[in-house]
Amino acid sequence: MFAPKLALLTVSAIVLSIAQVQAHQTLDLEIGSYLEQFKTEKGANRREAVKGLRQIGTPAVPLLITALQDADVGVRGGAAFALGSMGSDAESAIPSLIAALNDSEESVRLDAAVALRRIGTPAVEKLAIALQHPEIEVRRGAAFALAGIGATAEPAIAPLITALQDPDERLAWNAAVALRAVGSPAVPALNQALMHENPRVRIAAAFALGTPASPTAETLSPVAQSEDEEVPEICRMLPNPLSPDLSICEAMPVRERPQELRENLDQINPNPCDFSPNPCERAPSQIDSTGTPTRRLM
């Protein structure tokens, strides 16, 4: 009675095994054909190969990592974009994507940063280290990527606070957006930054505090009572400065009080491009299917 069933199961297993082997062989042949395209001198052929590899998915990751060093800028950017589309499945590409943050072409640097955003949490540890890289482009890209990862970027708070104090304004603002996205765990460090001697650092910290929490009156009091010319700007960046906890802003020197205070800052999309001193242009054609701009300054 059991013999026919056992025989049927055995046959089914064999058929399934054969199908799997055939699928792997087909995939290997497909990847092999794209590998041949990479050997051609025509950049257009290599760019088409990258598009095909993106459709294959995870098995194509090693070849896409190699493509990040291609001589053609379109191939490098396309490879970064393809890796990002795979999310955490492209975790093995993180070191190569961080290296691509220092690419000679801005478009490739941006594609690499967006890819690291999409990979997400697995990239946080290495991005935190990249915030200390000697090259400014790498630090900017790392902060930009962390800003898109959000709350799970908490392990990067300390280097982000350091980046907040960097003389490079784009890096500092990207760090502020990243800290704002981390949320409440970043508040203690941001409260300390609110007392920094550099007014630009205080403004960036105030912006970052706009979403996770409001600084307390105790924290803000020494700032508001000073003659610092940047105090109005700090209060302008805080969420609803007229709330009970922040009514201390009312005590600021009248000569410097702004006419209008910005409220509900937490409703503004925390996009590094929107708050950078050098805002970037975004055409509809530069927005991908997830709504992420694929070409913009970091």
C-alpha positions as CSV (number, residue, x, y, z in Angstrom):
1,M,0.0,0.0,0.0
2,F,2.8,2.4,0.9
3,A,5.1,1.3,-2.0
4,P,3.2,3.2,-4.7
5,K,3.1,6.4,-2.6
6,L,6.8,6.1,-1.8
7,A,7.5,5.6,-5.5
8,L,5.4,8.6,-6.4
9,L,7.2,10.8,-3.8
10,T,10.6,9.6,-5.1
11,V,9.7,10.4,-8.6
12,S,8.4,13.9,-7.6
13,A,11.6,14.6,-5.7
14,I,13.7,13.6,-8.7
15,V,11.6,15.8,-11.0
16,L,11.9,18.7,-8.6
17,S,15.6,18.3,-8.3
18,I,16.0,18.2,-12.1
19,A,13.9,21.3,-12.4
20,Q,16.1,23.1,-9.9
21,V,19.3,22.1,-11.6
22,Q,17.9,23.3,-15.0
23,A,16.9,26.6,-13.4
24,H,20.4,27.1,-12.0
25,Q,21.9,26.2,-15.3
26,T,19.7,28.7,-17.1
27,L,20.6,31.4,-14.5
28,D,24.3,30.7,-14.9
29,L,24.0,30.9,-18.7
30,E,22.1,34.2,-18.4
31,I,24.7,35.7,-16.0
32,G,27.5,34.4,-18.3
33,S,26.0,36.2,-21.2
34,Y,26.0,39.5,-19.3
35,L,29.5,38.8,-18.3
36,E,30.5,38.6,-21.9
37,Q,28.7,41.9,-22.5
38,F,30.9,43.5,-19.8
39,K,34.0,42.4,-21.8
40,T,33.0,44.6,-24.8
41,E,34.4,48.1,-25.3
42,K,31.0,49.6,-25.9
43,G,29.7,51.4,-22.8
44,A,26.1,51.0,-24.1
45,N,26.5,47.2,-24.1
46,R,27.7,47.2,-20.5
47,R,24.9,49.5,-19.4
48,E,22.4,47.1,-20.9
49,A,24.1,44.3,-19.1
50,V,23.6,46.2,-15.8
51,K,19.9,46.5,-16.5
52,G,19.6,42.8,-17.1
53,L,21.5,41.9,-14.0
54,R,19.1,44.1,-11.9
55,Q,16.3,41.8,-13.1
56,I,18.2,38.7,-12.0
57,G,18.5,39.9,-8.4
58,T,20.7,38.6,-5.7
59,P,22.8,36.1,-7.8
60,A,24.0,39.1,-9.8
61,V,25.4,41.0,-6.8
62,P,29.1,40.0,-7.2
63,L,29.1,41.1,-10.9
64,L,27.3,44.3,-10.0
65,I,30.0,45.0,-7.3
66,T,32.6,44.7,-10.0
67,A,30.6,47.0,-12.3
68,L,30.9,49.7,-9.6
69,Q,34.5,50.2,-10.9
70,D,33.7,50.3,-14.6
71,A,35.2,53.1,-16.7
72,D,31.7,54.2,-17.9
73,V,29.9,56.5,-15.5
74,G,26.5,55.1,-16.6
75,V,27.6,51.5,-15.7
76,R,28.8,52.6,-12.3
77,G,25.7,54.5,-11.5
78,G,23.4,51.8,-12.9
79,A,25.2,49.2,-10.8
80,A,24.7,51.2,-7.6
81,F,21.0,51.7,-8.5
82,A,20.6,48.0,-9.2
83,L,22.2,47.0,-5.9
84,G,20.0,49.5,-4.0
85,S,16.9,48.0,-5.6
86,M,17.7,44.7,-3.9
87,G,17.6,46.2,-0.4
88,S,19.2,44.1,2.4
89,D,19.8,41.3,-0.1
90,A,22.7,43.4,-1.4
91,E,24.4,43.6,2.1
92,S,27.6,42.1,0.7
93,A,27.9,45.2,-1.5
94,I,28.0,47.7,1.4
95,P,31.9,48.2,1.5
96,S,32.0,48.7,-2.3
97,L,29.1,51.2,-2.2
98,I,30.7,53.2,0.6
99,A,33.9,53.3,-1.6
100,A,31.6,54.6,-4.4
101,L,30.7,57.5,-2.3
102,N,34.1,58.9,-3.3
103,D,33.5,58.4,-7.0
104,S,34.7,61.2,-9.3
105,E,31.1,61.7,-10.6
106,E,28.5,63.3,-8.4
107,S,25.7,61.2,-10.0
108,V,27.4,58.0,-9.0
109,R,28.1,59.2,-5.5
110,L,24.4,59.9,-5.1
111,D,23.3,56.6,-6.6
112,A,25.6,54.9,-4.1
113,A,24.2,56.9,-1.2
114,V,20.6,56.1,-2.2
115,A,21.5,52.4,-2.5
116,L,22.9,52.4,1.0
117,R,19.7,54.0,2.2
118,R,17.7,51.2,0.7
119,I,19.9,48.5,2.1
120,G,19.1,50.1,5.4
121,T,20.0,48.8,8.9
122,P,22.7,46.4,7.8
123,A,24.7,49.4,6.5
124,V,24.5,51.5,9.7
125,E,27.7,50.2,11.3
126,K,29.9,50.8,8.3
127,L,28.2,54.2,7.5
128,A,29.0,55.3,11.1
129,I,32.6,54.5,10.4
130,A,32.4,56.3,7.1
131,L,31.4,59.5,8.8
132,Q,35.1,59.7,10.0
133,H,36.5,59.1,6.5
134,P,39.1,61.7,5.4
135,E,37.3,62.5,2.2
136,I,34.4,65.0,2.6
137,E,32.3,63.3,-0.2
138,V,32.3,60.0,1.7
139,R,31.3,61.8,4.9
140,R,28.5,63.7,3.1
141,G,27.2,60.5,1.5
142,A,27.3,58.5,4.7
143,A,25.2,61.2,6.5
144,F,22.8,61.4,3.6
145,A,22.4,57.6,3.6
146,L,21.8,57.5,7.4
147,A,19.2,60.2,7.1
148,G,17.1,57.9,5.0
149,I,17.5,54.9,7.3
150,G,15.8,56.5,10.2
151,A,15.4,55.2,13.8
152,T,17.6,52.1,13.3
153,A,20.6,54.4,12.7
154,E,20.8,55.0,16.5
155,P,24.3,53.4,16.7
156,A,25.5,56.3,14.5
157,I,24.4,59.1,16.9
158,A,27.9,59.9,18.2
159,P,29.6,60.3,14.8
160,L,26.6,62.2,13.5
161,I,26.9,64.7,16.4
162,T,30.6,65.1,15.4
163,A,29.5,65.6,11.8
164,L,27.0,68.2,13.0
165,Q,30.0,70.3,13.9
166,D,31.9,69.9,10.6
167,P,32.8,73.1,8.8
168,D,31.2,71.7,5.7
169,E,27.6,72.9,5.7
170,R,26.2,70.2,3.5
171,L,27.6,67.5,5.7
172,A,26.4,69.3,8.9
173,W,22.8,69.6,7.5
174,N,22.7,66.0,6.3
175,A,23.8,65.0,9.8
176,A,21.1,67.2,11.3
177,V,18.4,65.5,9.2
178,A,19.8,62.1,10.1
179,L,19.7,62.9,13.8
180,R,16.2,64.2,13.4
181,A,15.2,60.9,11.7
182,V,16.8,58.8,14.5
183,G,14.3,60.3,17.0
184,S,14.2,60.4,20.7
185,P,17.5,58.5,21.4
186,A,19.3,61.5,19.8
187,V,17.7,64.1,22.1
188,P,20.3,64.1,24.9
189,A,23.2,64.7,22.6
190,L,21.2,67.3,20.6
191,N,20.4,69.2,23.8
192,Q,24.1,69.4,24.5
193,A,24.7,70.6,20.9
194,L,22.2,73.3,21.4
195,M,24.7,74.9,23.8
196,H,27.6,74.7,21.3
197,E,29.8,77.8,20.9
198,N,29.3,77.7,17.1
199,P,25.9,79.3,16.3
200,R,25.5,77.2,13.1
201,V,25.8,74.1,15.2
202,R,23.1,75.3,17.5
203,I,20.8,76.1,14.6
204,A,21.4,72.6,13.1
205,A,20.7,71.0,16.5
206,A,17.5,73.0,16.9
207,F,16.4,71.8,13.5
208,A,17.2,68.2,14.4
209,L,15.2,68.6,17.6
210,G,12.1,69.5,15.6
211,T,10.8,66.0,15.3
212,P,12.1,63.7,18.1
213,A,11.2,66.1,21.0
214,S,11.3,69.6,22.1
215,P,14.2,70.8,24.3
216,T,13.1,71.7,27.8
217,A,12.9,75.2,29.1
218,E,15.8,74.4,31.4
219,T,18.0,73.5,28.3
220,L,16.9,76.5,26.3
221,S,16.9,79.1,29.0
222,P,20.6,80.0,28.9
223,V,20.4,80.3,25.1
224,A,17.3,82.5,25.1
225,Q,18.6,84.9,27.7
226,S,21.9,85.5,25.9
227,E,22.6,88.3,23.5
228,D,23.4,85.9,20.8
229,E,22.3,87.1,17.4
230,E,21.5,83.6,16.3
231,V,18.9,83.0,19.1
232,P,15.9,84.1,17.0
233,E,17.0,81.6,14.3
234,I,17.2,78.8,16.9
235,C,13.7,79.6,18.2
236,R,12.5,79.8,14.6
237,M,13.7,76.3,13.9
238,L,12.1,74.7,17.0
239,P,8.6,73.1,16.7
240,N,5.9,75.5,18.1
241,P,8.2,77.7,20.2
242,L,5.2,79.2,21.9
243,S,4.2,75.9,23.6
244,P,4.5,75.9,27.4
245,D,7.9,74.1,27.4
246,L,9.3,76.6,25.0
247,S,7.7,79.9,26.2
248,I,11.2,80.8,27.3
249,C,11.7,82.0,23.7
250,E,9.4,84.9,24.6
251,A,12.2,86.2,26.8
252,M,14.6,86.6,24.0
253,P,15.8,90.2,23.2
254,V,12.9,92.0,21.5
255,R,15.3,93.6,19.0
256,E,16.0,90.2,17.6
257,R,12.6,88.5,17.8
258,P,11.3,87.2,14.5
259,Q,8.0,88.4,13.2
260,E,6.8,84.8,12.6
261,L,7.8,81.6,14.3
262,R,7.7,78.4,12.3
263,E,5.3,75.9,13.8
264,N,4.7,72.2,13.2
265,L,8.2,71.6,11.7
266,D,7.6,67.9,12.1
267,Q,5.2,68.0,9.2
268,I,8.0,69.0,6.8
269,N,9.5,66.1,4.9
270,P,12.9,65.5,6.4
271,N,14.8,65.5,3.1
272,P,18.4,66.6,3.2
273,C,17.9,68.3,-0.2
274,D,15.2,70.5,1.1
275,F,17.2,71.8,4.0
276,S,20.6,72.0,2.5
277,P,22.2,75.5,2.0
278,N,22.5,74.4,-1.6
279,P,19.1,73.0,-2.5
280,C,19.0,70.9,-5.6
281,E,16.8,70.6,-8.6
282,R,14.6,67.5,-9.0
283,A,12.9,66.9,-12.3
284,P,10.0,64.3,-12.5
285,S,12.2,62.1,-14.6
286,Q,14.7,61.9,-11.8
287,I,12.2,60.3,-9.4
288,D,12.2,56.5,-9.3
289,S,9.3,54.2,-8.6
290,T,9.7,54.4,-4.8
291,G,9.6,58.2,-4.9
292,T,13.3,58.5,-4.2
293,P,15.2,61.2,-6.3
294,T,18.0,59.4,-8.2
295,R,19.8,62.6,-9.0
296,R,20.3,65.3,-6.4
297,L,23.1,66.9,-4.5
298,M,24.2,65.6,-1.2
